[in-house]
Amino acid sequence: MILASTARVVALLSAAAIIVAFAGVAPVGAVGGGSSGNSSASNLNVIAKIASAQQDIRLGWYSEAIQTLQSVVEQDKQNADAYNLLGFASRKLERTDDAAKYYEAALTIDPDHLGVLEYQGELFLMLDDLEKASANLARLLELCGANCHEYLDLKSDIASYQGS
């Protein structure tokens, strides 16, 4: 329990460091995935929450990440990155219906989001839909080429799926 508390403190401190870095380097409106909020404080809050959720995901704390990300999309309904991470965390918890819904929301906002196309392809493999996963792979090839990591990751996952 102490280890988990320490890891959470480290995650929050990491999120704070990211906020400070973003605040000093880029205009706040340029970060945060299309935030609809108008204030710098609002955008920084979104950035902090996404950074915290990403840390929770790295630690395998998917439920915590989902809670945080749901508050992000309540604040910023046009944040494709937040919906993508919601889909990822939901998929890791095997909540495939939720994952599908979040990936679709992200693609409605940004149809060319490479991360969503990769992760949605992985969801399709979980659902035994090789045809749709392959369509996502083809779309990734079209968007970013044969050397981008999203394409290569999904290609590897499809090869593993076919070999099993």
JOWO-V440567 format. One record per helix or strand of 2 or more residues. SS is the DSSP state (2 for helix, 1 for strand). FROM is the first residue (numbers start at 1). TO is the last residue. If there is no record, write none. Layout:
BEGIN
ss = <SS,SS>
from = <FROM,FROM>
to = <TO,TO>
END
This chain:
BEGIN
ss = <2,2,2,2,2,2,2,2,2>
from = <2,28,40,62,80,96,114,130,149>
to = <25,30,58,75,92,109,126,144,163>
END
